[in-house]
Amino acid sequence: MKIIHLDIFYSFVNLFFRLVTGPLTMLLISIYLNPEEQGYWYLFGGITAFSVLADLGFTNIILQFSAHEYVKFREINNIIEGSESDLITYGLLLKFVINWTLRALIFLYPLIFLVGVYYLHRDDKVLEYIIPWIIYSLGTVLAFIANVFISFIEGMNKISFVQKQRLISSIISLVLTVLLLLLNQTLYALAIGMIISSCYLLLIILYKNYKTLIKLIAFSKGGVYDWYGAFIPLFRRYAISFASGFFILQMFIPLSHFYYGSIIAGKIGITLALINSIFQISNIWIYTINPKINSLIAKRRFIKLDELFDKRMVYAILSYLILFVVFLSFFRIKSDVLMLSNLLKRFLDLQSIIFLFLAYFFQLLVNSWATYIRGFKIEPFVLPSFILSLYIISIFLFVGNYFDYKYLFIGFLSSYLWWLPVARYIFLKHKKIEQSRFI
């Protein structure tokens, strides 16, 4: 199999794996966890999603800068080769990334841990769930570090390698989670699966690339480059957009737990997990060409870039719609399958699910356009993203205080009435401007 096709191959293997294991895990959760435990299962994930505030688009910028620099090198025996000045610059980029990551972890992760402790203390569940929360939050730290190095490595056009290791890590997590659920270990199944799979992913990424990483760190001692000055202007804009995106997509579980309790939060959590899986599976078509987008921009090959992006965009849309139809079909047959009927009772009602499916479909479009434009090292979505987050949060808090949980997602869906055409306009405008500037 040609190397150029391996990214697609492993991405599809991951896609198939998620299609099989996602429903399996949800089924086991509905069997081996009571509704309260299900709520805390997804609450843990919702709280640790705050790790995006340690990122704020930083890993995306890493991938972009790494991809733009990597075009200057060739790779021999898994070690990059190039001019000394280019190696020094690239090495200083890696050193900057490591230093930034350590500072972000020291500042933010104690706050994330304390948020979890607050919820457990408020619900008088500290004795029951504090140990799995400690294990899970530590696993999240390791996963964040792994993702930072992954972004740097992906910039070297190693999507296939990363996808393969993510697949193995997912298999490890699944096996441990299923085994521990079968042994009635409840939330320990989530926590131990997370920390072991994260350890594997971090260690294998470092081990398989240590020669290149050590070489770059060694060269970083031989010069000076202001990567901080290069990062900050772009990071400021990314930070607002990604923080806004976080509040749009990640706030639902912690806030629903706050307003409606663990059982409703569990329903929202398992529903969002399914829909987000479909979103991520469909987005693989765009995710796998992210380094290619950056390298084609660096080489000013815009016709090939547009052909590639348009083709992958169609594949992403078709994948999402097909998976949407497949899932809805289960609601037609649930009355004939007792186990399926019991599983679907753990989800939100069909109306809420359709609201979320439509909202995430529009988000898939916006995310794809943003990925393309960010390849030019710009972030034009700052102001509308900020306005969008304020709009959705305001409606969410209003509904949480005065209405039933079934109306929680009205703000999310209705926002696309204005956000989708605005995002499309921004995409077309800046695509034209940036391509003409590079020509």
C-alpha positions as CSV (number, residue, x, y, z in Angstrom):
1,M,0.0,0.0,0.0
2,K,1.4,3.4,-1.0
3,I,2.3,5.7,1.9
4,I,0.1,8.4,0.4
5,H,-3.0,6.3,1.1
6,L,-2.1,5.1,4.6
7,D,-3.7,8.1,6.2
8,I,-7.0,7.3,4.6
9,F,-6.7,3.6,5.4
10,Y,-6.0,4.0,9.1
11,S,-8.6,6.8,9.3
12,F,-11.2,4.4,7.9
13,V,-10.2,1.7,10.3
14,N,-10.6,4.2,13.1
15,L,-14.0,5.1,11.7
16,F,-15.2,1.5,11.6
17,F,-13.8,0.9,15.1
18,R,-15.8,3.9,16.5
19,L,-18.9,2.8,14.7
20,V,-18.7,-0.6,16.4
21,T,-17.3,0.3,19.8
22,G,-19.4,3.4,20.4
23,P,-22.7,1.7,20.6
24,L,-21.1,-1.2,22.5
25,T,-19.8,1.1,25.2
26,M,-23.1,2.9,25.5
27,L,-24.9,-0.4,25.8
28,L,-22.6,-1.6,28.6
29,I,-23.0,1.8,30.3
30,S,-26.8,1.4,30.3
31,I,-26.5,-2.2,31.7
32,Y,-23.7,-1.9,34.3
33,L,-24.2,1.7,35.5
34,N,-27.3,3.1,37.2
35,P,-28.6,6.5,35.9
36,E,-26.7,8.4,38.5
37,E,-23.4,6.7,37.7
38,Q,-24.0,7.4,34.0
39,G,-24.4,11.1,34.9
40,Y,-21.0,11.2,36.6
41,W,-19.4,9.2,33.8
42,Y,-20.2,11.9,31.4
43,L,-19.7,14.7,33.9
44,F,-16.1,13.6,34.3
45,G,-15.6,14.0,30.5
46,G,-17.4,17.3,30.5
47,I,-15.2,18.8,33.2
48,T,-12.0,17.6,31.7
49,A,-13.1,19.1,28.4
50,F,-12.1,22.3,30.1
51,S,-8.6,21.3,29.1
52,V,-9.3,23.1,25.8
53,L,-8.7,26.3,27.9
54,A,-5.1,25.0,28.3
55,D,-5.0,24.7,24.5
56,L,-7.2,27.5,23.0
57,G,-6.1,26.5,19.5
58,F,-2.4,26.1,20.5
59,T,-2.2,22.5,19.1
60,N,-3.7,23.7,15.8
61,I,-1.1,26.4,15.6
62,I,1.6,23.9,16.4
63,L,0.5,21.7,13.5
64,Q,0.4,24.7,11.1
65,F,3.8,26.0,12.0
66,S,5.3,22.6,12.0
67,A,3.9,21.8,8.6
68,H,5.2,25.1,7.2
69,E,8.7,24.4,8.5
70,Y,8.8,20.7,7.6
71,V,8.6,21.4,3.9
72,K,12.3,22.5,4.2
73,F,13.4,19.1,5.2
74,R,13.8,15.5,3.9
75,E,13.6,12.4,6.1
76,I,16.2,9.6,6.1
77,N,15.8,6.6,8.4
78,N,13.1,8.4,10.4
79,I,15.5,11.4,11.1
80,I,14.9,14.7,9.4
81,E,17.8,16.2,7.4
82,G,18.3,19.8,6.3
83,S,20.4,22.9,6.7
84,E,21.7,23.8,10.1
85,S,19.8,27.1,10.2
86,D,16.5,25.4,9.4
87,L,17.2,22.7,12.0
88,I,17.9,25.4,14.6
89,T,14.7,27.2,13.8
90,Y,12.6,24.0,13.9
91,G,14.3,22.9,17.1
92,L,13.5,26.2,18.8
93,L,9.9,25.7,17.7
94,L,9.8,22.3,19.5
95,K,11.5,23.8,22.6
96,F,8.9,26.7,22.6
97,V,6.1,24.1,22.4
98,I,7.4,22.1,25.4
99,N,7.8,25.2,27.6
100,W,4.4,26.5,26.7
101,T,2.8,23.2,27.5
102,L,4.4,22.9,30.9
103,R,3.2,26.4,31.9
104,A,-0.3,25.7,30.7
105,L,-0.5,22.4,32.7
106,I,0.8,24.0,35.9
107,F,-1.8,26.8,35.7
108,L,-5.0,25.1,34.5
109,Y,-5.1,21.5,35.5
110,P,-5.3,22.1,39.3
111,L,-8.4,24.3,38.5
112,I,-10.0,21.5,36.5
113,F,-9.4,19.0,39.3
114,L,-11.0,21.4,41.8
115,V,-14.1,21.8,39.7
116,G,-14.6,18.1,39.8
117,V,-14.1,18.1,43.6
118,Y,-16.7,20.9,43.9
119,Y,-19.3,18.9,42.1
120,L,-18.6,15.8,44.2
121,H,-18.7,17.8,47.4
122,R,-21.9,19.6,46.4
123,D,-23.6,16.3,45.7
124,D,-22.1,14.6,48.8
125,K,-20.3,12.0,46.6
126,V,-16.7,12.6,47.5
127,L,-16.2,9.2,49.2
128,E,-17.8,7.3,46.3
129,Y,-16.1,9.0,43.3
130,I,-13.0,10.9,44.4
131,I,-10.5,8.1,43.5
132,P,-11.7,7.5,40.0
133,W,-11.9,11.3,39.5
134,I,-8.2,11.6,40.5
135,I,-7.2,8.8,38.1
136,Y,-9.3,10.1,35.3
137,S,-8.0,13.7,35.6
138,L,-4.4,12.5,35.6
139,G,-5.1,10.5,32.5
140,T,-6.5,13.7,30.9
141,V,-3.2,15.5,31.7
142,L,-1.2,12.7,29.9
143,A,-3.6,12.8,27.0
144,F,-3.2,16.6,26.6
145,I,0.6,16.2,26.6
146,A,0.3,13.4,24.0
147,N,-1.9,15.6,21.8
148,V,0.7,18.4,21.9
149,F,3.4,16.1,20.6
150,I,1.0,14.6,18.1
151,S,0.2,18.0,16.6
152,F,4.0,18.6,16.1
153,I,4.4,15.2,14.6
154,E,1.4,15.6,12.3
155,G,3.0,18.7,10.9
156,M,5.6,16.3,9.5
157,N,2.8,14.7,7.4
158,K,2.6,11.6,9.7
159,I,-1.1,11.4,9.8
160,S,-1.1,7.6,9.1
161,F,1.3,7.0,12.0
162,V,-0.8,9.1,14.3
163,Q,-4.0,7.4,13.2
164,K,-2.5,4.0,13.7
165,Q,-1.4,4.8,17.3
166,R,-4.7,6.4,18.1
167,L,-6.4,3.2,17.0
168,I,-4.2,1.1,19.2
169,S,-4.8,3.5,22.1
170,S,-8.6,3.3,21.5
171,I,-8.4,-0.5,21.5
172,I,-6.5,-0.5,24.8
173,S,-9.1,1.9,26.3
174,L,-12.0,-0.2,25.1
175,V,-10.7,-3.5,26.3
176,L,-9.9,-2.2,29.8
177,T,-13.3,-0.3,30.0
178,V,-15.3,-3.3,28.9
179,L,-13.4,-5.7,31.2
180,L,-13.8,-3.4,34.2
181,L,-17.5,-2.8,33.5
182,L,-18.1,-6.5,33.3
183,L,-16.4,-6.7,36.7
184,N,-18.8,-4.0,38.0
185,Q,-16.0,-1.5,38.6
186,T,-18.4,1.4,37.5
187,L,-16.4,4.7,37.2
188,Y,-13.1,2.9,37.7
189,A,-13.7,1.5,34.2
190,L,-13.6,5.0,32.7
191,A,-10.7,6.2,34.8
192,I,-8.3,3.3,34.3
193,G,-9.1,3.0,30.6
194,M,-8.3,6.6,30.2
195,I,-5.0,6.7,32.1
196,I,-3.6,3.5,30.6
197,S,-4.5,4.4,27.0
198,S,-3.1,7.9,27.4
199,C,0.2,6.5,28.8
200,Y,0.5,4.3,25.8
201,L,-0.2,7.0,23.3
202,L,2.3,9.4,24.9
203,L,5.1,6.9,25.2
204,I,4.7,5.4,21.7
205,I,4.7,8.9,20.1
206,L,7.9,9.8,22.0
207,Y,9.6,6.5,21.4
208,K,8.9,6.3,17.6
209,N,10.1,9.9,17.0
210,Y,12.8,10.3,19.7
211,K,15.7,10.5,17.3
212,T,14.2,13.4,15.5
213,L,13.0,15.1,18.7
214,I,16.4,14.7,20.4
215,K,18.1,16.1,17.3
216,L,15.9,19.1,17.2
217,I,16.3,19.8,20.9
218,A,20.1,19.6,20.5
219,F,20.0,22.1,17.6
220,S,17.7,24.4,19.6
221,K,20.7,25.2,21.8
222,G,22.6,26.7,18.9
223,G,20.5,29.8,18.1
224,V,17.7,32.2,18.8
225,Y,14.3,32.6,17.1
226,D,11.3,34.6,18.4
227,W,8.7,31.9,18.2
228,Y,6.8,33.7,21.0
229,G,6.4,36.8,18.8
230,A,5.3,34.6,15.9
231,F,2.8,32.7,17.9
232,I,1.2,35.4,20.0
233,P,-0.6,37.5,17.3
234,L,-2.2,34.4,15.9
235,F,-2.8,32.7,19.3
236,R,-4.7,35.7,20.6
237,R,-7.2,35.4,17.8
238,Y,-7.3,31.6,18.1
239,A,-7.9,31.8,21.8
240,I,-11.1,33.8,21.5
241,S,-12.4,31.5,18.8
242,F,-11.5,28.2,20.5
243,A,-12.8,29.5,23.9
244,S,-16.0,30.5,22.3
245,G,-16.2,27.1,20.6
246,F,-15.7,25.4,23.9
247,F,-18.6,27.2,25.6
248,I,-20.7,26.3,22.6
249,L,-19.9,22.6,22.4
250,Q,-18.6,21.5,25.9
251,M,-20.7,23.4,28.4
252,F,-23.9,21.4,28.1
253,I,-23.0,18.5,30.4
254,P,-21.6,20.4,33.4
255,L,-24.3,23.0,33.3
256,S,-27.1,20.5,32.8
257,H,-25.7,18.6,35.8
258,F,-25.9,21.8,37.7
259,Y,-29.5,22.6,36.7
260,Y,-31.1,19.2,36.3
261,G,-29.0,16.7,38.2
262,S,-26.9,13.7,37.3
263,I,-29.7,11.6,35.6
264,I,-30.6,14.2,33.0
265,A,-26.9,15.1,32.6
266,G,-26.3,11.4,31.9
267,K,-28.9,11.4,29.1
268,I,-27.4,14.6,27.6
269,G,-23.9,13.1,28.0
270,I,-24.6,9.9,26.2
271,T,-26.5,11.6,23.4
272,L,-23.8,14.2,22.9
273,A,-21.2,11.4,22.9
274,L,-23.0,9.6,20.1
275,I,-23.5,12.7,18.0
276,N,-20.0,14.0,18.6
277,S,-18.7,10.6,17.5
278,I,-20.6,10.9,14.2
279,F,-19.2,14.4,13.9
280,Q,-15.6,13.3,14.5
281,I,-15.9,10.3,12.2
282,S,-17.2,12.6,9.4
283,N,-14.6,15.2,10.1
284,I,-11.8,12.6,9.5
285,W,-12.0,13.5,5.8
286,I,-11.0,17.1,6.7
287,Y,-8.7,16.2,9.6
288,T,-6.4,14.0,7.6
289,I,-5.6,16.7,5.0
290,N,-4.8,19.4,7.6
291,P,-1.0,19.1,7.2
292,K,-1.5,18.8,3.4
293,I,-3.6,22.1,3.4
294,N,-0.7,23.9,5.1
295,S,2.0,22.4,2.9
296,L,0.1,23.2,-0.3
297,I,-0.4,26.7,0.8
298,A,3.3,27.0,1.6
299,K,4.0,25.7,-2.0
300,R,1.3,28.0,-3.4
301,R,-0.5,25.1,-5.2
302,F,-4.0,26.5,-4.8
303,I,-5.7,24.6,-7.6
304,K,-4.7,21.3,-6.2
305,L,-5.6,22.5,-2.7
306,D,-9.2,23.5,-3.8
307,E,-9.7,20.2,-5.6
308,L,-8.6,18.2,-2.6
309,F,-10.6,20.3,-0.1
310,D,-13.9,20.2,-2.2
311,K,-13.7,16.4,-2.6
312,R,-13.1,15.8,1.1
313,M,-15.9,18.2,2.0
314,V,-18.3,16.2,-0.1
315,Y,-17.2,13.0,1.6
316,A,-17.5,14.5,5.0
317,I,-21.1,15.7,4.3
318,L,-22.2,12.3,2.9
319,S,-20.6,10.4,5.8
320,Y,-22.5,12.6,8.3
321,L,-25.9,12.2,6.6
322,I,-25.5,8.5,6.1
323,L,-24.7,7.9,9.8
324,F,-27.6,10.2,10.7
325,V,-30.0,8.1,8.8
326,V,-28.6,4.9,10.2
327,F,-29.0,6.1,13.8
328,L,-32.6,7.4,13.2
329,S,-33.5,3.9,11.9
330,F,-32.9,2.4,15.3
331,F,-35.8,4.5,16.7
332,R,-38.0,2.7,14.2
333,I,-37.1,-0.8,15.3
334,K,-36.5,-0.2,19.1
335,S,-39.9,-1.6,20.1
336,D,-39.0,-4.9,18.5
337,V,-35.7,-5.3,20.3
338,L,-35.9,-5.2,24.1
339,M,-32.2,-4.5,24.7
340,L,-32.2,-1.7,22.1
341,S,-35.3,-0.2,23.7
342,N,-33.7,-0.2,27.1
343,L,-30.5,1.4,25.7
344,L,-32.4,4.2,23.9
345,K,-34.3,5.1,27.1
346,R,-30.9,6.4,28.4
347,F,-30.8,8.9,25.5
348,L,-32.7,12.2,25.1
349,D,-36.0,12.3,23.3
350,L,-36.0,12.2,19.5
351,Q,-36.8,15.9,19.1
352,S,-33.7,16.9,21.1
353,I,-31.6,14.4,19.1
354,I,-32.7,15.9,15.8
355,F,-32.0,19.4,17.1
356,L,-28.4,18.3,17.9
357,F,-27.9,16.4,14.7
358,L,-28.8,19.5,12.6
359,A,-26.7,21.8,14.8
360,Y,-23.6,19.5,14.5
361,F,-24.1,19.2,10.8
362,F,-23.9,23.0,10.4
363,Q,-20.9,22.9,12.7
364,L,-19.2,20.4,10.4
365,L,-19.5,22.8,7.6
366,V,-18.1,25.8,9.6
367,N,-15.3,23.6,11.0
368,S,-14.2,22.6,7.5
369,W,-14.1,26.2,6.2
370,A,-12.2,27.3,9.3
371,T,-9.6,24.5,8.8
372,Y,-9.0,25.7,5.3
373,I,-8.6,29.4,6.2
374,R,-6.4,28.7,9.2
375,G,-3.9,27.1,6.8
376,F,-3.0,30.7,5.9
377,K,-2.1,31.4,9.6
378,I,-5.0,33.7,10.0
379,E,-8.1,33.6,12.3
380,P,-11.0,35.7,10.9
381,F,-13.7,34.0,13.0
382,V,-12.9,35.7,16.3
383,L,-15.7,38.3,16.6
384,P,-18.6,36.2,15.3
385,S,-17.4,33.2,17.4
386,F,-17.5,35.4,20.5
387,I,-20.9,36.8,19.7
388,L,-22.1,33.2,18.9
389,S,-20.9,31.9,22.3
390,L,-22.7,34.8,24.2
391,Y,-25.9,34.1,22.3
392,I,-25.9,30.4,23.0
393,I,-24.8,30.7,26.6
394,S,-27.5,33.3,27.3
395,I,-30.3,31.1,26.0
396,F,-28.9,28.1,27.7
397,L,-28.8,29.8,31.1
398,F,-32.3,31.3,30.5
399,V,-33.7,27.8,29.7
400,G,-31.8,26.2,32.6
401,N,-33.4,28.6,35.1
402,Y,-37.0,28.6,33.8
403,F,-37.7,25.7,31.4
404,D,-37.5,22.0,30.9
405,Y,-34.2,20.4,29.7
406,K,-35.9,19.5,26.3
407,Y,-35.5,23.2,25.3
408,L,-31.8,23.4,26.1
409,F,-30.6,23.1,22.5
410,I,-32.9,25.7,20.9
411,G,-30.2,28.3,21.2
412,F,-27.5,26.1,19.7
413,L,-29.6,25.2,16.6
414,S,-31.2,28.7,16.1
415,S,-27.8,30.3,16.1
416,Y,-27.0,28.8,12.7
417,L,-29.7,30.9,11.1
418,W,-27.2,33.8,11.1
419,W,-23.9,32.1,11.9
420,L,-23.9,29.7,8.9
421,P,-24.2,32.5,6.2
422,V,-21.7,34.7,8.1
423,A,-19.2,31.9,8.3
424,R,-19.6,31.1,4.6
425,Y,-19.0,34.8,3.7
426,I,-15.9,34.9,5.8
427,F,-14.6,31.8,4.2
428,L,-15.0,33.0,0.6
429,K,-13.8,36.5,1.3
430,H,-10.5,35.5,3.1
431,K,-9.9,32.6,0.7
432,K,-9.9,35.1,-2.2
433,I,-7.8,37.6,-0.3
434,E,-5.1,35.2,0.9
435,Q,-4.7,33.3,-2.3
436,S,-4.2,36.5,-4.2
437,R,-1.7,37.7,-1.6
438,F,0.4,34.5,-2.0
439,I,0.4,34.5,-5.8
